[in-house]
Each structure stands twice: as C-alpha cells, then as structure tokens.
Amino acid sequence: MKTPPNLKPESIRFTETVQPGANWSHILKRGTTLRLRDPQGGLNVSLLAFNADNLTERLNLPDTLKAQHTAKLTTGHCLYSDMGRILLSIPSDSLGWHDPLTGHATRATVEATFGVKSYQEARNDYHRNARDNFLMELGKYGLGLEDLVMNINFFAKVMVDESGAFRYHPEHAVPGGTVDLRAEMNTLVILNTCPHPLHPGGSYPRAPLDLTGFTSPPPAADDICRVSRPENARGFTLTERYFL
C-alpha cells in the first residue's frame, strides 16, 4: 500500500490489507488511529471493541446510540463501553453512515444466502461467516461466545422503513470510502470482512480492506467528537480520568 493521502509518512505505524472473508485483531494504543479504507467498493467490516487492559469492559452499542441520539454512526460519534468510557471515536468519515443495528451473519445465514462452499472444495475462497470468524479471533484473547456482544458494520447503510423493516443499501459502500477510528483507550479491536447479514445474495462478496495505523494527537477542547454532544464531553472527561 502507498502512503494514504493527508497523512505524514512519519506518523504511520503500519499498513495492511485484510483479505475478503478474513478476521483480524490488534490492540490499538491510546493516541493511535486506525483508518479503514474500502479500495474497490462493496465492503462490509464487522467490528467488536474491548478495553485491552480489562477485557470485561467492552463496547456497549445501546448506550452508544442512546447517549448520542442516533441510529447510525459517522463523524463526531464515539463508541462507548459499558462503563461509560469512550473506547474509540470517529473524527473523520467519508460515507456519513455506518450500521450499528443489524448484527452479523452466521454460518446458517451465509449458506442460505450464498450456498455452501467448503474449504475442501474452494480452499481460501470458501464461504466464511462473521460469527465463526469473531469466535476464532476472540479465542486468541481468552474470550468466547459469552463475550460476543453487539457489533458495528462499517461501510454498511441500513435504514428502517415506515413498517419497521430494515432496508439494506448495497450501493452505499463506494470505492475509496474511509473511516478513522481513534483510540481513546488501549482498545482491543476485533474485525472481519465477511458479508453483511442483510446482503441480498448472488455471488459471495470478495471485497478486501486496507488498514493504516497512525499516531494521532489527543483530542483538543474543540475536537468534533468531544463537542458534538454534551454527553460526549462527559464521556471524554470520564475516560481521561481513567488515565490520571
């Protein structure tokens, strides 16, 4: 990967490409930002997050959405833990909408949508699912099924229509789309690139994910994530006190 635009080369800690249907994890240290980029379009990235220093503290999506009066995630939003602290914030986002509502696909839903294609048959192109990938990655940190909380689907847009049904917009993930996740705590990030649970079907999606980790300054007093909601100002204060 080339140096992403608007980043100083000396700030970059790593670059990496995650293949379609793969899982990935990393402890993102406080003061570091992870940029997710969709190089070809059609990407879905399902994400979990935990306090890396105390894995019993983890992403709480109901509190995240309730505190910020939103049913989507984009620039200015924060991802709250179940202790009211901010694990990650979103200082920059080119898409304007990421899905925090619809969970992730399982083996059964992938097989029903795309058919069965095993490793023995297709090798690395077999049909993987987010549930199994999450569990494999969680196991590396001593976590398991009981730790599988609600996840976010980045690059996905899901709206609720007048009847209360979810409506997935497959054209939302455009080539070159990016979202920055800034670590406000030492945060274990677990993600995978399996299909969205509401994907309409057809061919199994094979969209890779480009990652860039880079050093970033602490959020200033007028930082967009800090000032977007009064609740976020309190969340940052609580988080900063954790590190006193």
N, C-alpha and C positions, 0 to 999 in steps of 0.2 A: 504494500500500500504506500502511496505517496503521502507526504505531509498534508493533512487536511488544511483547507483554506482557513484564514483568520486565526491560526494557531502558530505561536512561535516554536520553531523546531526544538529549542532547548527546554520547553515546557512539557514535551511529550515523553511519557514514561514507557508506553508500549503501544503497538498496533497489532491487530489480529483479525483474522476472518473466521467466523463461525459458519460451518457448512450447514446446508439445509437439513432440518430434522435432527440437529445435534443439540447437546446440552453443554453448559459452560458455567463456571463459577469463579469468583475471585473476591478476596477481602479488599474492598475499596477503602483506603485510609482517608480519614478526615483531612480535608484540604486537597482532595483529588476529585476530578470529574471524569465520568465515563461518557463518551459520545457514542451513541448508537446511530448507524447510518445504513440506509437501505440502498444498495448500489444498483439494483435492477428493477425494483418495484415488486409489489405483491407480498411483501414481508409481513410476518407476524412474529413478535417476540414476547413470550410469556415470562413474567418476572416475579420472583419472591425476594424478600429482603429481611435480614435479621441483624440485630446488634451483635457484631462479631466478638465483643468482649463478654457478652451474656446472651447466649442463644435462646434463652427463654423469652427475651424481648424481641418481638417481630412485627412485621407490617400489619397494620390494622386498617383495612380499607373502609369499613363502615365509619370509623372515626375520621379518617382522611377526608371522606366525601362530606360527612355531616359538618365538620368544622369549617369547611371551605364553601359550603352551599353549592355543591356541584355534582354532576353525574358524569363528568368527563375529566380528563387530566390534560393540562397543557402548560405553557409558560406562566410562571408565577405560582404554581401549585407546589405543595410539599407533600411528602409521603410520611405519614405519622406512624409511630409504633404504638403498641398497646399500653405504653407508659406515658403517652402524650408528648414524646420527644420526636424530633424530625430525623429520620434516617437518611432520606435523600430529598433534594429539591430539584425543581426544573427551571433553571434560569434561561433556557433557550430551547425553542421547539419550532420547527418549520411547518408542522402539519396542523396544529391547532386542535387536535382531538386524539385522545388515546383511551382505550376501553378498560374501565375498571369493574365492569358489571357481570360479564358472562363466563368467567371461569376458564377452564381449559379442556381440551379434548382428551378422551380416554381411548384405550385400545378398541373398545366396542364402537364408539362413535366414529373413529377413523376407519375401521373396517366397514361400517355401514355406509360411509360417505365415499370412500375411495377403493374399497375392496381389500382383499388380503394379498400382501406381498411380503414373504418372509425373507429373513437374511439368507437362508439356504438357497432361496430362489434368486434373489436380486443383490445379494451382498450389501454394500453400503447404501444402495438405493432402496432398501426395504422400507416399508411404511411404519415409521415410528410415531409415537404419540406423546403428548406433553405429560400426562400422568406418570407414565413409566420413566420418562426422562427426568422429571422432577425427583422421583423417588431414588433413582440411581445417584443423582448429584447430592441430595440430602444425606444419603448414607455415608458419603465421604466425611461428613462432619458429625457423625453420631446421631443424626436426626432421622425420622421416619414418617410413617403415614400420619401419626398424630400431630406432626408439625406442618402438615400440608394445609396452609391457610389460603384465604382468597388471594388470587394473583391479579396482576395487571397485564393486559395485552397491548403492548406498544405497537404503533403503526396501524391499529385497527380502529374503525369507527362503527359504533353500534348505537342506534337511536331507538327510542321507544315510541311506537305509533299510538294513535288515539284509542286503539283497542287494548293497549298494554303489551303488545307483542314486540319482541326485539327485531330490529331491522339492521342487518349487516350490510355495509357498503364496501364491496370488494375493490372498487376503483380508488379507494382512499389512499392506499399505500403507493405513492408515486416514486419513480427513480430519483435518488439523491436526497430523499427525506432524511432529516436528522432530528434527534432529541438528545439533550445533555442532561445527565443525572449527576448532580453534585453531592458528594458525601458530606453530610453534616455530622455524622458519627463514623466510627470504624464499622463499616457495613458489609456484611456478607451478602453478595448479590448472586442469586442463582437464576439462570435463564435458559430458555431453549427456543429453538426456531421451528417448532412443529406447527402444523396448520391451526388456524383459529377454529374454535368449536362450532361456529356458525358458517364456516366456509361452504359455499353452495355445491361443491363437488367437482366432478370432472377429473382432470389429472391431478395427482398429488403435488402440491406446491413445492417447488425447489428453489427457494429464494435464500441466498446467503446473507449474512450480517457482518458488516465491518465495524470493528470496535477500535476506539482510540482512548487511552487513558492519559490524562494530562494534569499537571499541577495547576491548581486554581487558588486565588486569594480568598480569604474569609469573606463572607457576605457583609457588605457595608451597611451603614444605617439606612440607606435608601435603596437597598437591594430589592429587586422586583418581587422576589419570593417573600421577603420579610414584610413588605408594605402592602401586598395585595389583599390581605385580610387582617383585621385586628387579632384574630386567633393565631395567625402565623407569627406575629410579633411575640406573643406569649410563648408559642412553641419554640422559637429561637432562643428566648431567654432561658427557658427550662433546659434546653439542650446545651447551651453554653455553660450553665451552672454545673452540669454533669461533668465537665472537664476542668472545673476550678481546682 
